[in-house]
Amino acid sequence: RAASIVTSNLDLSEWGDAFPDNRILGAATLDRLRHGAYRVVIEGESFRKPKPMPGGSENAVAKSGKKPHS
């Protein structure tokens, strides 16, 4: 026996969308994961903040419509 941790940014009601081609598979997967499980909901801002683009605050692709040359 071993413990497992499963994380997701989807709410339980959104898990069916994660399996668009087979909702029955999604329901069965979620049912097995939830059986005997503890659910911990963490809310708040992400610790991963987006980094600014180098060379200014605007995206180079958005400015010119072309990818910058390397």
Summary of the structure (lengths in Angstrom):
residues: 70
radius of gyration: 19.9
end to end distance: 50.7
largest distance: 56.2
contacts: 78
relative contact order: 0.08
helix: 34%
strand: 0%
